[in-house]
């Protein structure tokens, strides 16, 4: 649980690059305050045995919890320190099931900008990390194969004058192959900004499968884990000694 005290604003301001509180640090503070109030109100409600008024207070705070979590994701992060804070809070929100998707198009752009070296000579992913390039290409091919299997089944059902819910073997095989390919990318620890960008773009392409395929949510976590590693290197000029956490 997040603790809210007098030093919170100072800590988040430093974490976001100093100066006046940023949109990210301010949104983090508001979320932590709502979360603290929610725990207090729930504890008081349990002590009093509940009641309609207490239930309304709890429901209102739960709605506010969702709103402030979304505010963090939507907050602008112009500095690398701000992006690091935003990513750390987003990972927390995902772990608390306060969010399903934290890796938005805006977040992808902010992370990419934070890691950019602006040297104008960045190599392609295929040149830098050929294995990851091959894995991502394989996932894209598996997506196409699954879509073709679905379309084939629909066409077959229409020709037969009836609609079947599933394609027996073809759909099951295509789904299993895609699932395996996604998990393979998820387990890959990228060491370049290009690799991170490829993971993020792949996640966005896989969003339609988020609810049905656990590997997609794990890919999002894998992206954030790798970002933190690369951001540490960007700030300190060396890799962190801490091992990257396993995903899944």
N, C-alpha and C positions, 0 to 999 in steps of 0.2 A: 504494500500500500504506500502511496505517496504521502509524505508529510508536508504540511504547510506551516511555515513559521516566518518570523520576521526576516530571516536571511534568504527566503526563497527567491525574491525578486533579484537580490544581489547575485545569487548563484547563477540564475538563469541569464542574467544580463552579461555576466562574465562568460558563460558558456556560449552565448550568441555573439560574442565579439566585443563586448564592452559598450560604453556609452549609454544612451537611453534604451529602455527595454524595447526589443524588437517585437514585431507581430508574433513571431514564434514564441518567444519567452513569455509575452503577455498572455497568449492563448494557453500555454502550458500552465501558467499560474492559475488562470481561471478554471481550467479543468481540474487541477489539484484541489482547488478550493471546493468545487462542486463535489468531488469525490469524498473529501473529508466531511462535508456536511451530510452527504448521503449516508456514510457509515454512522455518523452520530445520530441521525434521525431514525435509521433502521434499528440501532441499539435501543434508543428511547422507546420506539414503538413496541419492540419485543418486551421491554420492561413493563410497559403499561398494558400489554395484552392486545395491542393493535387498536382498531377502531377506524371509522370512515375517514376522519380528519387526518389521522396518521397515514392512512393508505394514500390519500390525495397528495400529501407532502412527499411521500416516497416516490409515487408515480411522477410527480413534477420534477423531482431531482433526477430520476432516471432519464427523462426526456432531455433535461438540461445536460446530462452526461453525454448523450449522443450528440447534441448540438455542439458542445465545446470540443469533443473529440474531432468532429468534422472541421471545426475552426482551425485546429492545429494542422490538419492536412492541407487546408486551403490557404494557410498563412504564407506570405512570401518570405523567402530566406535568401537574401542577396549575398551573404558571406558564407564562406566554408564553415565557420564556427556555427552559424545559424542552421546550416543544413545538417551538420552533425547532431545538434540538439534536436532538430525536427525528426531525423531518422531514429534517434534513440527513443523519443517519445512515441513515434509511430510504432516501433517494435513493441513497446510496452502496451499500447492500445490494442494491437493485434493479439498479443498474448492474453489480454483481458477480455477478448471478444467484443471490444468496444467498436471495432472496425472489421470489415471483411477485406477492403481494399485500401491500402495506404500508398501504394505505388501508382500514383496518378500520373498523367502526362506532365503536369506541372512539376511533380516531384522528380520525374526522370530528367527533365530539363535542368532543374536546380542541381541535382547530383552530377550531371554531366558537366555543367559549367564550373562547379566547385573543383572538379578534378582536372579541368582543362589546363594544359601547359602553354597554350597559345604560341607554340613554336612553329606552326605551319608545316610540320613535316611528319605528322602522325601516320604510321603505317596502317594498312587495313588489318582487320581481324584475322583474315586468312594468313597474312604474313606474320603477325605477332603471336597468335595462338591458334595454329591450324587445327588442333584437336577440338577445341571449343567451337571453332567455325564449322567443323564437320558435324559435331553433335547438334548444333542449332539447325543446320541444314537438314539433318535427319529428322528432327522434330517437325519442321515445316513440311517435309515430304509426307510424314505420317499423318499430319492434319489433312492434307489433300487426299490421301488414301482413305481416311475415315469418311470424309465428305463424299467421296465417290461411292463408297460402300452404302452410305445412307441413300444417296440418289438412286443407285441401282435397285435397292430394296423397294423404294417408292415406285419406281417405274415398273418393277415386277408385280407389285401389288395392284397397280392400276390396270396392267394388262390382264391380270387374272380376275379383275372385277371385284376385288376385296382389298381391305386395308389390314396389313399385319403390323403389329407393334414393333417387332424386332426382326432383324435379319439374323438368323441363327448364327452360323459359323463365321461368315464374312465380317459382320459387324463386330462380333465378339473378338475376333482376331485383330482387326484394325484398332479397336479400342485398347486392347492389351498392349499392342505394339507402341501406340502413342504414349500410353501411361508409362511404359518402361523407358522410352526415350526422354520423356520429361524428367523423370527421376535421375537419369544419367546426367543431364545438364545441371540439375539441382545440386548434385554432389560434386560438381566441378568447381574448384576454387580458382577464380580468375585473378590474374595479376596485372591486368591492364584496364585502362578506362574504356578501350574499345570492347573488351570482353564484357565489362559491366553493362555497357550500353546494349550489347547484343542480348544479354540476359533480360534486361528490362523490356526491350522491344518484344522479345519472345513472350514474356509474361503478359504484356498487353494483348498480343495476338491470341493468347490462350484464355483470356477472360471469360468467353462463353462457356468454358469447361470448369470454371472455378468451383461451383457447387458440387459437381459430380466427380471431380478428380483431385484427390488430396495432394498430388504432386504439384499442382499449380500454386496452391497456397504456400507450399514448401519452397517453391521457386522464388516467390516474393520474399520470404525470409532469407533465402540464400543471397538474393540481391543485396538486401540491407546489410547482411553480415559482411559481404565482400566490399561494400562501399565503406564501411567503418575501417576495414583493414587498409584500403587504398587511401582513405582520407588521412589516416595516421601517417602513412608514408609521405603523403603530399605535404603535411605540416612539419614533419620531423626529419624528412630525408632518409628514413630507414624504416624497416618493417618492425611492427610491434612484436615483442617477445611472446605475447599471449597467443596461444593457438586459437585458430578460428573454431567457433562452436559448431558442433554437428547439427545438421538440419534434418528434421523428419524423425 
